[in-house]
Amino acid sequence: MNWKQSALLVSAGALLGFTLKTSLTKLPIRPEHALKLAKARFKELGSVSGSWIYMKPETLTLHGLNYTVYRGGITRTINDTNTQYEFFVDADTGSIISTKETQAII
């Protein structure tokens, strides 16, 4: 193999590696990871007694901006009373975009 072929192979390999890295870094976070991040944030405020996350990303429009998000819920026990919260986690960054307290349906 001469130096031209070697240079061509090295260039092709570098281009392939760069392309793969770029495409893999644009993948959204997994819903399980989004739930783990949300639970950790809620645990800073007190104990968490239950949680769930919807596995399919949704589109949320907030303040005129569109986000791809995972929707989930957390149950916390505060003074022997269960309090439920709904949250939205950005599927690209893992940041909690919105939370709200919800009422239990019994």
Secondary structure, 3 states (H helix, E strand, C coil): CCHHHHHHHHHHHHHHHHHHHHHHHCCCCCHHHHHHHHHHHHHCCCCEEEEEECCCCEEEEECCEEEEEEEEEEEEEECCEEEEEEEEEECCCCCEEEEEEECCCC
